[in-house]
């Protein structure tokens, strides 16, 4: 039978962001898959070089709306590594609280979307309803449901009032039985089991071959977690455990994320109790950044988020390298989708919880056949500006 190419994206109901996949199919079976990147490029790394060290924390928050505190924590860890400093204990607990609240809302968002993609909208409505109290807590603590602006080099920007601690604990206490019901419903549902078990399997060796991270690695029995393996914030000051499964399918990815929600609540509750007892500053005053380099990483909801910074002693980084978890997780599609049916590919892609805006970067464009360089970064900006001028002229829009 002749192979048929089925395009998926760049505009597809499954994708929140533009991305393009070509499925090479023999009948209904996918025999190969190609990923074509380059639809987004916001130049975050280059922009960082034009910002003050403190301003960069706000910039990297915009890398991802869902992981909007993960990148600032990784960035702050990198600069603090350069400075060789340890942040105040109270700041450590606050960082972990914000990070775990974000993990809760991210995992529940994913579970809801997974249910929606499968046509199981009851799961979607449950998960997103239970996510709302988490966002309410974030708004109470930080003033925002997303983009919390809590992190700064040397600690955190705002304290958590002791008067709010009991309110937060009450909301989390009310959430736990609802999460138990949702988790039981997903794990015990025969339809979800039939739809997700054995689908999109990644073995432990696949994870190691691709360097995959986060819940998809732990769903394949690879016991890695930056919070434990490279302690920072308050993760080595409280008790919790890394959740793993062994089957490596989409069902296991769902189970890992759901069970991690309970561990996040456990971490938050312990940190809140410690905040009642720990007094003192929430940040160290940083006046200047000396020459040097540092690395920082953090276990974002999707996996390890890595930042590298280099300083020449000025008020701005001279190099800032960022690697989001999706950058190493997305290529696993090459293994997990092959041999599956077209109907299963979309949920396998969703199982990675990919963030394409986190991942995309395009500096130079080459001809795919001749490998001849066509455009560099400046050329792409110029082309975009020229296209905007043409559109304005056609629409009769005058420049202000």
C-alpha positions in Angstrom: 0.0 0.0 0.0 1.3 3.5 -0.9 2.3 5.6 2.1 0.0 8.6 2.7 1.2 11.9 4.2 -1.2 13.3 6.8 -0.4 16.9 7.9 -1.0 17.8 11.6 -0.9 21.5 12.2 0.3 24.2 12.2 -3.3 25.2 12.8 -5.1 22.3 14.5 -7.6 22.2 17.4 -5.2 20.2 19.5 -2.4 22.8 19.3 -2.6 25.9 21.4 0.4 27.2 19.5 1.4 26.7 15.8 3.5 23.6 15.1 3.6 21.2 12.2 4.0 17.4 12.0 3.8 15.1 9.0 2.5 11.7 9.6 3.6 9.0 7.1 0.9 6.4 7.2 0.3 2.9 5.8 -3.5 2.8 6.0 -4.4 3.9 9.6 -0.9 3.1 11.0 1.8 5.7 11.4 5.1 4.4 10.1 7.1 7.6 10.4 6.7 11.1 11.7 8.5 14.4 10.9 8.5 17.5 13.1 8.9 20.8 11.3 9.8 23.6 13.7 10.3 27.3 13.3 6.8 28.9 13.5 7.7 30.9 16.6 10.8 32.8 17.6 10.6 35.6 20.2 14.3 36.1 20.7 14.2 35.7 24.5 17.9 34.9 24.9 19.0 37.9 22.8 16.5 40.2 24.5 18.0 39.1 27.8 21.4 40.6 26.8 19.7 44.1 26.6 18.0 43.9 30.0 19.3 44.6 33.5 19.9 41.5 35.6 16.8 42.2 37.6 14.6 42.9 34.6 15.5 39.5 33.1 13.3 37.7 35.8 10.3 39.4 34.3 11.3 38.6 30.7 11.8 34.9 31.3 8.4 34.7 33.1 7.0 35.3 29.6 8.6 32.3 28.1 5.6 30.2 29.1 2.3 31.2 30.7 1.8 27.9 32.4 5.4 27.5 33.7 5.7 31.2 34.4 7.6 30.8 37.7 9.7 27.8 36.6 12.0 29.9 34.3 12.5 32.7 36.9 13.5 30.2 39.6 16.0 28.5 37.2 17.3 31.9 36.1 17.7 33.0 39.7 19.4 29.7 40.6 21.9 30.4 37.8 22.8 33.9 38.9 23.0 32.8 42.5 25.3 30.0 41.4 27.5 32.7 39.8 27.4 34.7 43.0 28.0 31.7 45.2 25.3 32.8 47.6 22.5 31.0 49.5 19.1 32.7 49.9 17.4 33.3 53.2 15.5 30.3 54.6 12.1 32.1 54.5 12.6 32.8 50.8 13.3 29.1 50.2 9.9 28.1 51.6 8.1 30.8 49.6 9.9 29.7 46.3 8.8 26.1 46.9 5.2 27.1 47.7 4.8 29.2 44.5 6.6 26.5 42.5 4.3 23.7 43.8 1.1 25.7 43.4 2.2 26.2 39.8 2.8 22.4 39.4 -0.7 21.8 40.7 -2.4 24.1 38.3 -0.3 22.9 35.4 -1.0 19.2 36.0 -4.7 19.8 36.5 -4.8 21.9 33.3 -3.2 19.0 31.4 -5.5 16.3 32.8 -8.5 18.4 31.8 -7.2 19.0 28.3 -6.4 15.3 27.9 -10.0 14.4 28.8 -11.2 17.0 26.3 -9.0 15.6 23.5 -10.5 12.2 24.2 -14.1 13.5 24.1 -14.4 12.9 27.9 -15.5 16.4 28.9 -16.5 15.4 32.4 -12.9 15.0 33.2 -12.2 18.3 31.6 -14.8 20.1 33.7 -13.8 18.4 36.9 -10.1 19.1 36.5 -10.5 22.7 35.5 -13.0 23.4 38.3 -10.6 22.0 40.9 -7.8 24.1 39.4 -9.6 27.3 40.1 -8.9 27.4 43.9 -5.2 27.0 43.1 -5.3 30.1 40.9 -7.3 31.9 43.6 -4.5 31.2 46.1 -2.0 32.5 43.6 -4.0 35.7 43.1 -4.3 36.1 46.9 -0.5 35.7 47.4 0.9 37.5 44.3 -1.9 39.5 42.9 -1.9 37.5 39.6 -3.4 34.2 38.5 -0.4 33.8 36.2 3.0 35.6 35.8 3.4 36.0 39.5 6.5 38.3 39.6 7.6 36.7 42.9 11.2 35.7 42.1 14.3 37.9 42.3 18.0 37.3 42.5 18.8 36.6 46.2 15.3 35.6 47.3 11.7 36.6 46.6 10.0 40.0 46.1 7.0 39.6 48.4 6.4 37.8 51.7 3.4 35.5 52.5 1.4 36.9 55.4 1.0 34.6 58.3 -2.7 35.6 58.3 -3.0 34.0 54.8 -1.4 30.7 55.8 -4.5 29.2 57.5 -6.7 30.3 54.5 -4.3 28.5 52.1 -4.2 25.4 54.2 -8.0 25.3 54.4 -8.4 25.6 50.6 -5.9 22.8 50.0 -7.6 20.7 52.7 -10.9 21.0 50.8 -9.2 20.3 47.5 -7.6 16.9 48.6 -10.8 14.8 48.6 -11.8 16.3 45.3 -8.5 15.3 43.8 -8.8 11.8 45.3 -12.2 11.5 43.6 -10.8 12.7 40.2 -7.7 10.5 40.5 -9.8 7.4 41.3 -12.2 8.2 38.5 -9.4 8.4 35.9 -7.4 5.4 37.2 -10.5 3.1 37.5 -12.3 4.1 34.4 -12.4 1.2 31.9 -12.9 3.5 28.9 -9.9 5.6 29.7 -7.9 2.5 30.4 -8.8 1.0 27.1 -8.0 4.3 25.3 -4.7 5.1 27.0 -3.1 1.9 28.3 -0.4 0.5 25.9 -0.6 3.7 23.8 2.5 5.8 22.9 4.9 3.6 25.0 8.3 5.0 25.7 10.7 2.6 27.4 13.3 3.6 30.0 16.0 3.2 27.2 14.0 5.5 24.9 14.0 8.1 27.7 17.7 7.9 28.1 18.3 7.9 24.3 16.4 11.1 23.8 17.4 12.7 27.2 13.7 13.2 28.0 12.8 14.7 31.4 9.9 15.2 33.8 6.7 13.3 34.1 7.2 11.4 30.8 10.6 10.1 32.1 9.1 9.1 35.4 6.2 7.4 33.7 8.7 5.1 32.1 10.4 4.2 35.4 13.3 6.7 35.1 13.6 8.0 38.7 14.8 11.6 38.1 13.7 14.9 39.6 15.7 18.0 39.9 14.0 19.0 43.2 15.6 15.9 44.8 18.7 15.3 42.7 19.9 18.9 42.8 18.4 20.4 46.0 17.5 24.0 46.1 14.7 26.2 47.6 13.2 24.1 50.4 13.0 20.8 48.7 15.6 19.2 50.9 14.0 20.7 54.1 10.6 18.9 53.8 9.5 15.3 53.2 8.1 14.2 49.9 8.7 11.4 47.3 9.3 11.2 43.5 6.3 9.5 41.7 7.2 6.9 39.1 5.3 4.3 36.9 6.8 1.6 34.8 4.6 1.2 31.7 5.6 4.3 29.8 2.3 4.8 28.1 -0.1 7.8 28.1 -2.1 6.2 31.0 1.1 6.2 33.1 1.8 9.8 32.2 -1.7 10.7 33.5 -1.2 8.7 36.7 2.2 10.3 37.4 0.8 13.8 37.1 -2.3 13.1 39.2 -0.2 11.5 42.0 2.3 14.3 41.9 -0.5 16.7 42.8 -0.7 15.1 46.2 3.0 15.4 46.7 2.8 19.1 45.8 0.1 19.6 48.4 2.3 17.8 51.0 5.2 20.1 50.2 3.1 23.2 50.4 1.6 22.3 53.7 5.0 21.6 55.3 6.4 24.9 53.9 3.4 26.8 55.3 4.0 25.4 58.7 7.7 26.3 58.6 6.8 29.8 57.6 5.0 30.3 60.8 8.2 29.6 62.7 10.9 31.0 60.4 11.4 34.8 60.8 13.8 37.1 59.0 14.5 38.5 55.5 13.0 37.3 52.3 15.9 38.4 50.1 19.6 39.3 50.1 20.4 42.7 48.6 22.5 42.3 45.4 24.3 45.5 44.3 26.3 44.1 41.4 27.1 40.9 39.5 30.8 40.2 39.1 32.4 38.5 36.1 31.7 34.8 35.9 29.2 32.2 34.9 26.6 30.1 36.5 24.0 27.4 35.9 20.6 26.9 37.4 17.8 24.4 36.9 14.4 23.7 38.2 11.9 20.8 37.9 9.2 22.6 36.0 5.8 20.8 35.6 7.0 19.5 32.3 10.5 18.6 33.5 14.0 20.1 33.9 14.2 23.7 33.0 17.9 24.8 32.5 19.4 28.3 32.4 23.1 29.3 31.9 24.3 32.9 32.4 27.6 34.6 31.8 28.6 38.0 33.2 31.4 40.4 32.3 30.8 42.5 35.4 28.4 44.9 33.7 24.7 45.4 34.5 23.5 42.9 31.9 24.2 39.3 31.0 26.5 38.8 28.0 25.1 35.4 27.4 21.9 33.7 28.6 21.2 30.2 27.4 17.8 28.6 28.1 16.7 25.0 27.6 13.0 24.3 28.2 11.9 20.7 29.0 9.9 20.4 25.8 13.1 20.8 23.7 14.1 17.3 24.7 10.7 15.8 25.2 9.1 16.7 21.8 11.5 14.5 19.7 10.3 11.4 21.6 7.3 11.5 19.2 9.6 9.8 16.7 9.4 6.7 18.8 6.1 6.9 20.6 4.0 7.6 17.5 5.4 5.1 15.2 3.3 2.0 15.0 0.2 3.7 16.4 -3.0 4.7 14.6 -3.7 8.2 13.4 -6.5 8.5 16.0 -4.0 7.9 18.8 -1.3 10.3 17.7 -3.0 13.4 18.9 -3.3 12.1 22.5 0.3 10.8 22.3 1.5 14.3 21.3 -0.6 15.8 24.1 0.8 13.2 26.6 4.2 15.0 26.5 2.4 18.3 27.4 4.5 20.1 24.9 5.1 23.9 24.9 6.2 24.9 21.5 6.8 28.6 22.3 9.2 27.5 25.1 11.1 25.4 22.5 11.2 27.3 19.3 14.3 29.3 18.2 15.2 30.2 14.6 18.4 32.2 13.9 19.4 31.0 10.4 17.3 29.6 7.6 18.9 27.0 5.3 17.7 25.4 2.1 16.6 21.9 3.1 18.1 20.4 -0.1 21.3 22.3 -0.7 22.1 23.4 2.9 22.8 26.9 1.5 22.2 29.7 3.9 19.2 31.8 2.9 18.6 34.2 5.8 20.0 35.1 9.1 18.2 36.6 12.1 18.5 40.2 10.9 17.2 39.2 7.5 14.1 37.5 9.0 13.3 40.7 11.0 13.7 42.8 7.9 11.4 40.5 5.9 8.8 40.7 8.6 9.0 44.5 8.7 8.7 44.8 4.9 5.6 42.4 5.0 4.0 44.7 7.7 4.6 47.8 5.5 3.0 46.0 2.5 0.0 45.0 4.5 -0.5 48.5 5.9 -0.3 50.0 2.4 -2.9 47.5 1.1 -5.2 48.2 4.0 -4.7 51.9 3.8 -3.2 52.2 7.3 -0.9 55.2 7.8 2.2 55.1 10.0 1.7 57.3 13.1 
